[in-house]
Amino acid sequence: MRRLLLLTCFLNLSLVRAYSQCDTNKINLRNDAVLDLCYENPQAALKECRKIAVQANECEFYIGEIRAYIRIGIAYDVLSQIDLSIANYKKALEIAEKHHYLKGIASCENNLGLIYWRKNDLKRAIQSFHKAKLVFEKMDDYLNVGATQNNLGLIYEELDADKTALYWYRKSIASYNRGGDKDQILDVYSNLGTAFNISGVKDSSLYYSELAIKGYRRTSNKYGLAIVLCNKAMVLEDNKRFKESEEIYRESASLAKDIENDYLYLSTVINWAQIYKDQGNQKEEERLLLEVLPIAEKLQAYEQLYKISKALGLIYLDRKEYQKAKKFWRNYERYHLTYYKQLRDETIAKTNAIYDIKSEKQRSELYRKKKDTELREQQLSRKLENTYWIILVAILFLTVLTLIFYFIRRALKKELIAQQQVFQATNEERKRISYDLHDLVGSQLSFVVNNLELLSHSDKGNERVNKTFLMSQEAMSSLRDTVWALHAENMSSKVLLNRMENVAKKWLEDNSIQVKFHVKIEDSELDPGVSLHVMRIFQEGISNIYKHSKAKKVEITLVENGEFLELTIEDFGVGFDPDVKPDFHYGLKSIEQRVDKIGASYSIKKSASQNGMILSLKWKKNSTIA
């Protein structure tokens, strides 16, 4: 009897102990408590999280185990051990997928997207955010859907895919509105303001920036307010509203200082100094730059350091304080080289991501076509088999059809393989050429331009140096256009128009020549090679107007006429005799050669209404270069 009582007590104690170990509420409380510890003392958090994971696993409490592994990933992320962080997020994801736990899947994919983004692995970041978004949509969690869409907009903005970025920002606003969050939506307004500013749509940029400013003031979000104020100030500065811009920069810098965000304060003050540079107030520009120089050195912000050094070097050069100028010029060269190396790595990673994303789309399209072909083949095969059993006489007919089907299938497969090989070879060659131009020629030409700029400042009367500096700038612009064309697998008429507007602004508007565009086109796809030749012809025409016409006004017309695009450039200048073509006039010869290459037609004639000249170019929208 005594033994029976002792055994019963022992079993009861074991059950109590097992229940206490498997108390899911305690596991959840421990997971909640350890989250702050991950940021404050990550090493201690790792020990605690491992214990929680083991206990949750023993209890078969998978939610607690998933949360523990996610916190281990956070702790490793704080410790900058990215690979271990990713491994633990994937471990949590594996458990969540095994048990179909949607919240865990979405959280892990979202965290993986953030880490891949920081690693500059943009392709994987986009994939993870898309997966997280789909799961959040299944859960009707529109606040997190909006957050992932906002992140996708930021990544595509980083990839210079402005239209795609704007698409995701607008989707994010719709999701936040659906989720009823009026505070998180302010970050999207701020991002839209920045995106429209980069795209040159100043009115839209000011509109969304004002929405964000009002919201941030209401919620007392100093960090967000400082960022969006800085963006608004840049737009006003571009519009020559210097006094308003200066006041806004002052408020933005004050907010950055209040929240002790050195990097935000640094970038704001550098933009602020640009106002004084534009107004020729070197004293105030020097004061602001010297104030933030130690901050930039502490942060090792090489982009800002080389900009500050260059600006101060030019200031001291104008004052003829050559020792100071020499010191800052040396700093500029050192910081610029370091920054350029970082920029090159980022550019290569970004270019690879763009090519990977586009290649993925192409592969998906090829795979879809293959599946469609297989489906059609299966359907045809079933029909043939049914026909075979209906009439014996149809055997011969079915045999013939089968042979035809076999050869068609083989031809289709060969065509698919050939298309894949051509696509891959073209991509690789374009990558190689663009990398060579960007990394080798671009860096060398950039160094030459910067040195010539310095020489032009120090020896302003030297006409040869000034001409060489201008020609080197033109060469740099041409190189950018070439790299742009090589990178563009798909080109549109709107993108071509945008490039034309930028060239006209640089050559004409910035030199007090009035430019008026007349545009009537639909957005259609163009061949990148043909577009590059059209841009070269346009640049030659604009360059000739700037150099020889003495015009004060230029009208540019781009219209769509059926299957043709027509470009007309009319200047109101002194004109010349188009029938007289000197041997040394290589510009017109270059235009004729390019016109022949793209199968276009052109003419140069005097205007009937004034003394100026009219250059006309007409080419097919679907023309290509073999």
Secondary structure per residue as TSV (DSSP state, phi and psi in degrees):
chain	resnum	aa	ss	phi	psi
A	1	M	-	360.0	-42.9
A	2	R	H	-63.5	-40.9
A	3	R	H	-63.3	-39.7
A	4	L	H	-62.6	-42.2
A	5	L	H	-64.2	-43.8
A	6	L	H	-62.0	-41.7
A	7	L	H	-64.1	-40.1
A	8	T	H	-63.5	-43.7
A	9	C	H	-62.0	-41.3
A	10	F	H	-63.3	-43.6
A	11	L	H	-63.6	-40.0
A	12	N	H	-63.5	-41.6
A	13	L	H	-64.2	-39.9
A	14	S	H	-63.2	-41.9
A	15	L	H	-64.8	-41.1
A	16	V	H	-63.0	-43.5
A	17	R	H	-64.0	-43.4
A	18	A	H	-63.3	-40.1
A	19	Y	H	-65.0	-40.0
A	20	S	H	-66.3	-35.8
A	21	Q	H	-70.8	-29.6
A	22	C	T	-102.7	24.1
A	23	D	-	-73.4	102.7
A	24	T	H	-64.8	-31.3
A	25	N	H	-62.5	-41.2
A	26	K	H	-65.7	-38.8
A	27	I	H	-62.5	-43.2
A	28	N	H	-63.6	-41.0
A	29	L	H	-63.8	-40.5
A	30	R	H	-65.1	-39.7
A	31	N	H	-62.5	-41.1
A	32	D	H	-64.8	-42.7
A	33	A	H	-68.7	-33.0
A	34	V	H	-79.2	-13.2
A	35	L	H	-60.7	-47.8
A	36	D	H	-63.4	-34.2
A	37	L	H	-64.7	-29.2
A	38	C	H	-59.1	-33.2
A	39	Y	H	-89.8	-32.1
A	40	E	H	-85.4	-44.1
A	41	N	-	-142.1	79.0
A	42	P	H	-61.3	-32.5
A	43	Q	H	-64.5	-46.0
A	44	A	H	-64.7	-36.6
A	45	A	H	-64.2	-37.5
A	46	L	H	-60.5	-44.3
A	47	K	H	-61.1	-46.3
A	48	E	H	-65.8	-41.5
A	49	C	H	-65.6	-38.0
A	50	R	H	-62.9	-41.0
A	51	K	H	-62.7	-42.7
A	52	I	H	-63.4	-42.2
A	53	A	H	-61.8	-43.1
A	54	V	H	-63.4	-46.3
A	55	Q	H	-63.5	-42.1
A	56	A	H	-65.5	-36.9
A	57	N	H	-66.1	-41.4
A	58	E	H	-63.7	-34.0
A	59	C	T	-85.6	-3.7
A	60	E	T	58.0	34.3
A	61	F	-	-97.9	85.6
A	62	Y	H	-66.5	-31.6
A	63	I	H	-63.4	-44.8
A	64	G	H	-63.1	-37.7
A	65	E	H	-66.4	-43.5
A	66	I	H	-59.7	-47.5
A	67	R	H	-62.4	-36.6
A	68	A	H	-65.3	-44.2
A	69	Y	H	-67.2	-34.3
A	70	I	H	-62.9	-40.7
A	71	R	H	-69.4	-33.0
A	72	I	H	-62.4	-41.1
A	73	G	H	-61.2	-40.6
A	74	I	H	-63.9	-44.0
A	75	A	H	-62.3	-43.7
A	76	Y	H	-65.7	-34.1
A	77	D	H	-63.2	-42.7
A	78	V	H	-62.2	-34.9
A	79	L	T	-81.3	2.6
A	80	S	T	63.4	23.7
A	81	Q	-	-97.4	78.6
A	82	I	H	-64.6	-42.4
A	83	D	H	-61.8	-41.6
A	84	L	H	-67.2	-35.5
A	85	S	H	-62.5	-46.1
A	86	I	H	-62.3	-42.1
A	87	A	H	-59.3	-41.8
A	88	N	H	-74.1	-35.0
A	89	Y	H	-62.5	-39.9
A	90	K	H	-67.9	-35.2
A	91	K	H	-62.2	-46.3
A	92	A	H	-62.2	-39.7
A	93	L	H	-63.9	-40.7
A	94	E	H	-60.2	-44.0
A	95	I	H	-67.1	-42.2
A	96	A	H	-63.0	-42.3
A	97	E	H	-67.5	-36.1
A	98	K	H	-60.4	-39.1
A	99	H	T	-100.6	6.6
A	100	H	T	55.3	41.5
A	101	Y	-	-91.1	98.0
A	102	L	H	-60.8	-43.5
A	103	K	H	-61.4	-41.0
A	104	G	H	-66.4	-41.5
A	105	I	H	-60.6	-48.3
A	106	A	H	-63.0	-43.8
A	107	S	H	-62.8	-43.6
A	108	C	H	-65.2	-45.4
A	109	E	H	-63.7	-38.6
A	110	N	H	-65.4	-44.1
A	111	N	H	-64.9	-39.3
A	112	L	H	-63.1	-39.6
A	113	G	H	-60.1	-42.0
A	114	L	H	-64.6	-40.4
A	115	I	H	-69.2	-45.4
A	116	Y	H	-60.6	-35.2
A	117	W	H	-62.6	-45.3
A	118	R	H	-65.7	-31.2
A	119	K	T	-77.4	-2.6
A	120	N	T	68.8	18.4
A	121	D	-	-90.4	76.9
A	122	L	H	-69.9	-31.4
A	123	K	H	-62.4	-49.3
A	124	R	H	-66.9	-35.1
A	125	A	H	-60.8	-45.5
A	126	I	H	-62.2	-43.2
A	127	Q	H	-61.7	-44.1
A	128	S	H	-65.3	-42.9
A	129	F	H	-64.2	-38.7
A	130	H	H	-62.7	-43.8
A	131	K	H	-62.3	-44.1
A	132	A	H	-61.7	-41.4
A	133	K	H	-62.1	-43.4
A	134	L	H	-61.9	-40.5
A	135	V	H	-70.2	-42.5
A	136	F	H	-60.0	-36.6
A	137	E	H	-65.5	-38.1
A	138	K	H	-62.0	-33.3
A	139	M	T	-85.1	-2.8
A	140	D	T	58.5	30.6
A	141	D	-	-94.0	80.5
A	142	Y	H	-75.7	-16.9
A	143	L	H	-67.9	-46.2
A	144	N	H	-72.1	-30.2
A	145	V	H	-60.3	-45.4
A	146	G	H	-61.6	-38.4
A	147	A	H	-65.0	-43.9
A	148	T	H	-67.4	-37.7
A	149	Q	H	-65.8	-37.7
A	150	N	H	-62.8	-41.9
A	151	N	H	-62.9	-40.0
A	152	L	H	-62.8	-39.2
A	153	G	H	-61.6	-41.9
A	154	L	H	-64.3	-40.6
A	155	I	H	-66.1	-45.9
A	156	Y	H	-67.0	-29.9
A	157	E	H	-65.6	-38.6
A	158	E	H	-65.0	-30.2
A	159	L	T	-85.6	7.6
A	160	D	T	62.7	21.8
A	161	A	-	-94.3	76.6
A	162	D	H	-62.1	-42.3
A	163	K	H	-64.6	-42.7
A	164	T	H	-65.4	-39.5
A	165	A	H	-61.7	-45.6
A	166	L	H	-62.6	-37.4
A	167	Y	H	-58.8	-47.5
A	168	W	H	-70.6	-34.0
A	169	Y	H	-62.3	-43.2
A	170	R	H	-66.5	-39.9
A	171	K	H	-61.6	-38.2
A	172	S	H	-63.8	-42.4
A	173	I	H	-60.6	-43.9
A	174	A	H	-62.4	-40.2
A	175	S	H	-67.9	-43.3
A	176	Y	H	-62.6	-40.9
A	177	N	H	-63.1	-39.1
A	178	R	H	-66.6	-34.1
A	179	G	H	-84.0	-6.0
A	180	G	T	76.0	25.1
A	181	D	-	-101.5	111.3
A	182	K	S	-94.4	-6.1
A	183	D	S	-96.4	-48.3
A	184	Q	T	-63.3	-27.8
A	185	I	H	-64.2	-21.2
A	186	L	H	-63.6	-36.1
A	187	D	H	-62.5	-36.1
A	188	V	H	-69.3	-41.2
A	189	Y	H	-56.9	-44.5
A	190	S	H	-60.8	-44.1
A	191	N	H	-64.0	-38.8
A	192	L	H	-64.0	-40.0
A	193	G	H	-59.3	-43.7
A	194	T	H	-65.6	-43.9
A	195	A	H	-62.6	-44.1
A	196	F	H	-67.9	-31.9
A	197	N	H	-64.5	-44.4
A	198	I	H	-63.8	-36.8
A	199	S	H	-77.0	-8.6
A	200	G	T	86.0	9.5
A	201	V	-	-93.3	84.2
A	202	K	H	-67.7	-38.6
A	203	D	H	-62.4	-45.4
A	204	S	H	-65.6	-36.9
A	205	S	H	-61.6	-45.4
A	206	L	H	-65.3	-37.8
A	207	Y	H	-61.0	-52.8
A	208	Y	H	-70.7	-31.8
A	209	S	H	-64.9	-39.4
A	210	E	H	-64.3	-40.7
A	211	L	H	-59.2	-44.1
A	212	A	H	-66.5	-40.1
A	213	I	H	-61.8	-46.5
A	214	K	H	-60.2	-43.4
A	215	G	H	-67.0	-43.0
A	216	Y	H	-65.3	-35.2
A	217	R	H	-67.0	-36.7
A	218	R	H	-67.3	-38.7
A	219	T	H	-93.7	0.8
A	220	S	T	57.7	37.1
A	221	N	-	-88.7	93.1
A	222	K	H	-66.6	-39.2
A	223	Y	H	-63.1	-51.7
A	224	G	H	-62.9	-38.7
A	225	L	H	-63.9	-41.4
A	226	A	H	-61.9	-40.9
A	227	I	H	-66.6	-48.5
A	228	V	H	-71.6	-30.8
A	229	L	H	-63.7	-40.9
A	230	C	H	-61.9	-41.2
A	231	N	H	-64.7	-42.4
A	232	K	H	-63.8	-40.6
A	233	A	H	-61.2	-37.9
A	234	M	H	-64.8	-39.1
A	235	V	H	-64.2	-45.8
A	236	L	H	-63.2	-36.9
A	237	E	H	-63.2	-42.2
A	238	D	H	-61.8	-30.5
A	239	N	T	-87.5	10.8
A	240	K	T	65.5	21.9
A	241	R	-	-94.4	70.2
A	242	F	H	-66.5	-40.0
A	243	K	H	-64.8	-45.5
A	244	E	H	-63.6	-42.9
A	245	S	H	-61.2	-40.8
A	246	E	H	-62.2	-42.4
A	247	E	H	-64.9	-39.6
A	248	I	H	-69.3	-40.0
A	249	Y	H	-60.5	-39.4
A	250	R	H	-63.0	-42.1
A	251	E	H	-67.2	-41.7
A	252	S	H	-61.8	-43.0
A	253	A	H	-65.2	-38.3
A	254	S	H	-63.9	-41.1
A	255	L	H	-66.2	-41.3
A	256	A	H	-62.4	-36.0
A	257	K	H	-70.1	-38.0
A	258	D	H	-61.8	-40.9
A	259	I	T	-89.8	4.7
A	260	E	T	57.7	40.0
A	261	N	-	-98.3	94.9
A	262	D	H	-62.5	-40.9
A	263	Y	H	-67.1	-41.2
A	264	L	H	-65.1	-41.5
A	265	Y	H	-62.6	-41.3
A	266	L	H	-61.8	-51.5
A	267	S	H	-64.7	-36.2
A	268	T	H	-65.3	-45.5
A	269	V	H	-67.9	-35.6
A	270	I	H	-63.4	-43.0
A	271	N	H	-64.3	-37.9
A	272	W	H	-61.5	-43.3
A	273	A	H	-62.0	-28.2
A	274	Q	H	-63.3	-30.4
A	275	I	H	-61.0	-46.6
A	276	Y	H	-66.4	-32.3
A	277	K	H	-65.2	-44.0
A	278	D	H	-62.3	-30.8
A	279	Q	H	-91.7	-1.8
A	280	G	T	76.8	18.5
A	281	N	-	-93.6	81.8
A	282	Q	H	-68.2	-29.2
A	283	K	H	-63.6	-49.2
A	284	E	H	-69.0	-37.9
A	285	E	H	-60.4	-44.4
A	286	E	H	-63.7	-41.3
A	287	R	H	-60.4	-47.1
A	288	L	H	-66.7	-41.4
A	289	L	H	-67.0	-40.4
A	290	L	H	-67.8	-28.6
A	291	E	H	-68.2	-38.7
A	292	V	H	-96.4	-5.4
A	293	L	H	-57.1	-46.3
A	294	P	H	-62.9	-32.8
A	295	I	H	-66.2	-43.6
A	296	A	H	-63.0	-38.8
A	297	E	H	-66.4	-39.0
A	298	K	H	-65.8	-39.7
A	299	L	H	-81.5	-9.5
A	300	Q	T	54.5	42.3
A	301	A	-	-86.1	89.9
A	302	Y	H	-68.5	-32.9
A	303	E	H	-62.9	-47.8
A	304	Q	H	-67.6	-36.0
A	305	L	H	-63.6	-43.4
A	306	Y	H	-72.3	-31.3
A	307	K	H	-67.8	-43.2
A	308	I	H	-62.9	-45.5
A	309	S	H	-62.8	-42.2
A	310	K	H	-64.1	-45.7
A	311	A	H	-62.4	-45.4
A	312	L	H	-66.3	-37.7
A	313	G	H	-60.5	-41.4
A	314	L	H	-68.1	-37.3
A	315	I	H	-61.5	-50.2
A	316	Y	H	-68.2	-28.5
A	317	L	H	-66.9	-42.1
A	318	D	H	-63.2	-34.1
A	319	R	T	-82.9	-4.4
A	320	K	T	65.9	28.7
A	321	E	-	-93.2	79.1
A	322	Y	H	-68.6	-32.0
A	323	Q	H	-64.3	-46.7
A	324	K	H	-64.1	-42.2
A	325	A	H	-61.1	-42.5
A	326	K	H	-62.5	-41.5
A	327	K	H	-61.6	-47.5
A	328	F	H	-72.8	-29.6
A	329	W	H	-66.5	-39.7
A	330	R	H	-63.0	-42.3
A	331	N	H	-62.2	-39.9
A	332	Y	H	-59.7	-46.9
A	333	E	H	-61.5	-42.2
A	334	R	H	-66.7	-49.0
A	335	Y	H	-68.5	-37.8
A	336	H	H	-64.2	-40.2
A	337	L	H	-63.2	-44.3
A	338	T	H	-63.5	-45.2
A	339	Y	H	-63.9	-39.7
A	340	Y	H	-64.6	-37.4
A	341	K	H	-63.0	-44.7
A	342	Q	H	-62.1	-44.0
A	343	L	H	-63.7	-37.9
A	344	R	H	-62.4	-44.3
A	345	D	H	-62.7	-43.0
A	346	E	H	-65.4	-39.2
A	347	T	H	-66.1	-41.3
A	348	I	H	-63.2	-44.7
A	349	A	H	-62.6	-41.6
A	350	K	H	-65.8	-43.3
A	351	T	H	-63.3	-42.2
A	352	N	H	-61.0	-40.7
A	353	A	H	-63.4	-42.7
A	354	I	H	-61.9	-46.8
A	355	Y	H	-64.5	-39.2
A	356	D	H	-62.5	-43.5
A	357	I	H	-64.5	-44.6
A	358	K	H	-67.8	-38.7
A	359	S	H	-64.1	-38.4
A	360	E	H	-61.8	-41.1
A	361	K	H	-63.2	-42.5
A	362	Q	H	-64.2	-43.5
A	363	R	H	-63.6	-38.9
A	364	S	H	-63.3	-40.0
A	365	E	H	-66.2	-42.3
A	366	L	H	-64.1	-40.5
A	367	Y	H	-64.1	-41.3
A	368	R	H	-62.8	-43.1
A	369	K	H	-62.2	-40.2
A	370	K	H	-62.6	-44.7
A	371	K	H	-63.7	-39.8
A	372	D	H	-62.7	-40.7
A	373	T	H	-63.6	-44.0
A	374	E	H	-62.8	-39.6
A	375	L	H	-64.2	-43.6
A	376	R	H	-62.6	-38.5
A	377	E	H	-64.0	-42.7
A	378	Q	H	-63.7	-41.9
A	379	Q	H	-64.0	-42.6
A	380	L	H	-65.1	-39.8
A	381	S	H	-62.3	-42.3
A	382	R	H	-63.1	-40.0
A	383	K	H	-64.1	-40.5
A	384	L	H	-65.1	-41.3
A	385	E	H	-64.4	-41.0
A	386	N	H	-63.5	-41.6
A	387	T	H	-64.1	-35.7
A	388	Y	H	-58.4	-39.8
A	389	W	H	-83.3	-10.9
A	390	I	H	-79.2	-51.1
A	391	I	-	-132.6	131.5
A	392	L	T	-66.1	-32.8
A	393	V	T	-64.7	-22.9
A	394	A	H	-76.2	-1.1
A	395	I	H	-58.7	-45.7
A	396	L	H	-63.2	-43.2
A	397	F	H	-61.5	-41.3
A	398	L	H	-66.5	-36.4
A	399	T	H	-63.0	-44.0
A	400	V	H	-62.1	-44.9
A	401	L	H	-61.9	-38.7
A	402	T	H	-62.9	-41.5
A	403	L	H	-64.2	-44.0
A	404	I	H	-60.8	-44.0
A	405	F	H	-60.3	-40.4
A	406	Y	H	-61.8	-46.1
A	407	F	H	-69.5	-35.5
A	408	I	H	-63.3	-43.5
A	409	R	H	-62.8	-43.4
A	410	R	H	-64.3	-40.0
A	411	A	H	-65.5	-39.9
A	412	L	H	-64.0	-41.3
A	413	K	H	-64.6	-41.9
A	414	K	H	-61.6	-40.7
A	415	E	H	-64.9	-41.4
A	416	L	H	-62.4	-44.6
A	417	I	H	-63.0	-42.7
A	418	A	H	-63.1	-42.0
A	419	Q	H	-62.2	-41.9
A	420	Q	H	-62.6	-43.4
A	421	Q	H	-64.9	-44.2
A	422	V	H	-62.9	-43.1
A	423	F	H	-61.5	-46.4
A	424	Q	H	-64.9	-43.5
A	425	A	H	-63.6	-41.9
A	426	T	H	-63.1	-44.2
A	427	N	H	-60.5	-45.9
A	428	E	H	-64.3	-41.0
A	429	E	H	-66.8	-41.2
A	430	R	H	-66.7	-37.7
A	431	K	H	-60.1	-47.6
A	432	R	H	-61.9	-45.8
A	433	I	H	-64.4	-45.5
A	434	S	H	-64.6	-37.9
A	435	Y	H	-65.0	-44.0
A	436	D	H	-61.7	-45.2
A	437	L	I	-63.2	-45.5
A	438	H	I	-69.4	-48.2
A	439	D	I	-78.2	-41.7
A	440	L	I	-91.1	-65.8
A	441	V	I	-64.7	-42.3
A	442	G	I	-60.7	-47.1
A	443	S	H	-65.3	-41.9
A	444	Q	H	-66.1	-44.1
A	445	L	H	-66.4	-36.8
A	446	S	H	-60.8	-41.3
A	447	F	H	-64.5	-41.0
A	448	V	H	-63.5	-45.4
A	449	V	H	-60.2	-44.3
A	450	N	H	-64.1	-41.4
A	451	N	H	-66.6	-40.4
A	452	L	H	-65.8	-34.9
A	453	E	H	-62.7	-42.0
A	454	L	H	-62.9	-44.0
A	455	L	H	-63.4	-39.5
A	456	S	H	-65.6	-31.1
A	457	H	H	-73.1	-40.4
A	458	S	H	-80.2	-23.6
A	459	D	T	-133.8	69.2
A	460	K	T	-64.4	-24.6
A	461	G	T	-83.3	-8.0
A	462	N	-	-81.2	103.5
A	463	E	H	-66.4	-36.5
A	464	R	H	-63.9	-42.3
A	465	V	H	-63.3	-43.5
A	466	N	H	-63.1	-42.5
A	467	K	H	-64.8	-41.5
A	468	T	H	-62.7	-40.4
A	469	F	H	-61.5	-43.9
A	470	L	H	-64.3	-41.3
A	471	M	H	-65.4	-37.2
A	472	S	H	-67.0	-35.4
A	473	Q	H	-64.5	-40.3
A	474	E	H	-62.9	-41.0
A	475	A	H	-62.2	-42.3
A	476	M	H	-62.0	-41.5
A	477	S	H	-63.0	-42.6
A	478	S	H	-63.1	-39.8
A	479	L	H	-62.8	-42.9
A	480	R	H	-60.7	-41.1
A	481	D	H	-63.3	-40.1
A	482	T	H	-65.2	-46.7
A	483	V	H	-62.3	-39.2
A	484	W	H	-58.7	-46.0
A	485	A	H	-66.1	-38.9
A	486	L	H	-65.9	-35.6
A	487	H	H	-76.0	-22.9
A	488	A	-	-87.0	102.4
A	489	E	S	-75.3	-32.7
A	490	N	S	-122.3	130.0
A	491	M	E	-122.6	146.5
A	492	S	E	-126.8	160.1
A	493	S	H	-65.6	-31.3
A	494	K	H	-67.6	-38.4
A	495	V	H	-64.6	-41.9
A	496	L	H	-60.8	-42.9
A	497	L	H	-61.2	-42.5
A	498	N	H	-59.1	-41.5
A	499	R	H	-64.8	-39.4
A	500	M	H	-63.1	-42.5
A	501	E	H	-61.8	-39.7
A	502	N	H	-63.9	-42.8
A	503	V	H	-64.1	-43.8
A	504	A	H	-63.2	-39.8
A	505	K	H	-63.1	-44.3
A	506	K	H	-65.8	-46.7
A	507	W	H	-83.2	-36.4
A	508	L	T	-107.4	-61.9
A	509	E	G	-60.1	-41.0
A	510	D	G	-68.9	-10.9
A	511	N	G	-115.3	31.3
A	512	S	T	63.7	30.9
A	513	I	-	-108.4	121.4
A	514	Q	E	-70.1	132.7
A	515	V	E	-122.9	133.9
A	516	K	E	-130.5	123.9
A	517	F	E	-98.7	137.3
A	518	H	E	-119.2	111.2
A	519	V	E	-124.6	132.6
A	520	K	E	-146.8	80.3
A	521	I	-	-138.4	155.4
A	522	E	-	-95.6	152.5
A	523	D	-	-75.3	109.6
A	524	S	-	-132.8	156.8
A	525	E	E	-74.9	140.1
A	526	L	E	-127.5	158.1
A	527	D	-	-74.6	128.9
A	528	P	H	-58.4	-39.1
A	529	G	H	-65.4	-44.0
A	530	V	H	-63.2	-41.4
A	531	S	H	-61.2	-37.2
A	532	L	H	-64.8	-42.7
A	533	H	H	-64.1	-40.7
A	534	V	H	-61.3	-42.7
A	535	M	H	-61.8	-40.8
A	536	R	H	-63.5	-41.4
A	537	I	H	-64.4	-43.5
A	538	F	H	-61.0	-44.9
A	539	Q	H	-62.4	-39.4
A	540	E	H	-63.4	-42.6
A	541	G	H	-63.4	-45.2
A	542	I	H	-64.6	-40.9
A	543	S	H	-61.8	-43.1
A	544	N	H	-63.6	-39.3
A	545	I	I	-62.5	-45.7
A	546	Y	I	-62.6	-42.0
A	547	K	I	-81.9	-34.9
A	548	H	I	-122.4	-22.8
A	549	S	I	-80.4	-25.8
A	550	K	-	58.6	31.3
A	551	A	-	-83.0	151.5
A	552	K	S	-107.4	-6.3
A	553	K	E	-149.0	139.7
A	554	V	E	-137.7	136.3
A	555	E	E	-117.1	130.0
A	556	I	E	-121.0	128.2
A	557	T	E	-121.5	129.8
A	558	L	E	-131.2	111.9
A	559	V	E	-130.1	157.5
A	560	E	E	-106.6	124.9
A	561	N	E	-127.3	91.4
A	562	G	T	66.9	-122.7
A	563	E	T	-91.2	8.3
A	564	F	E	-114.8	153.7
A	565	L	E	-112.4	135.0
A	566	E	E	-122.1	127.4
A	567	L	E	-116.5	130.0
A	568	T	E	-130.5	131.1
A	569	I	E	-121.3	114.7
A	570	E	E	-117.7	122.4
A	571	D	E	-108.0	154.7
A	572	F	-	-109.2	58.8
A	573	G	S	-114.1	-151.4
A	574	V	-	-83.7	-21.4
A	575	G	-	76.6	176.3
A	576	F	-	-161.2	172.7
A	577	D	-	-87.9	109.1
A	578	P	T	-67.9	-18.1
A	579	D	T	-77.4	-18.1
A	580	V	-	-93.8	115.6
A	581	K	-	-124.2	95.6
A	582	P	-	-62.5	153.0
A	583	D	T	-61.2	-32.3
A	584	F	T	-83.0	-2.6
A	585	H	-	-85.0	82.6
A	586	Y	H	-77.1	-19.4
A	587	G	H	-60.9	-46.8
A	588	L	H	-66.6	-37.3
A	589	K	H	-63.3	-40.7
A	590	S	H	-62.0	-40.9
A	591	I	H	-62.3	-44.7
A	592	E	H	-61.8	-41.4
A	593	Q	H	-64.3	-43.6
A	594	R	H	-66.2	-37.7
A	595	V	H	-60.8	-42.4
A	596	D	H	-63.4	-39.6
A	597	K	H	-64.4	-35.0
A	598	I	T	-100.3	6.3
A	599	G	T	65.7	36.6
A	600	A	-	-104.1	178.3
A	601	S	E	-128.8	147.9
A	602	Y	E	-149.2	164.4
A	603	S	E	-152.3	150.3
A	604	I	E	-128.0	120.4
A	605	K	E	-146.9	163.3
A	606	K	E	-75.8	148.2
A	607	S	-	-73.2	141.5
A	608	A	S	-74.9	-23.0
A	609	S	S	-99.2	-15.8
A	610	Q	S	-156.1	-178.4
A	611	N	S	-80.9	-8.6
A	612	G	S	-72.1	-178.3
A	613	M	E	-113.3	156.2
A	614	I	E	-127.7	120.4
A	615	L	E	-104.4	124.6
A	616	S	E	-120.0	138.3
A	617	L	E	-135.8	134.3
A	618	K	E	-135.6	125.0
A	619	W	E	-145.2	159.5
A	620	K	E	-76.3	141.1
A	621	K	T	-63.2	-36.9
A	622	N	T	-96.2	14.7
A	623	S	-	-70.1	148.0
A	624	T	-	-135.3	166.2
A	625	I	-	-112.2	124.6
A	626	A	-	-68.1	360.0
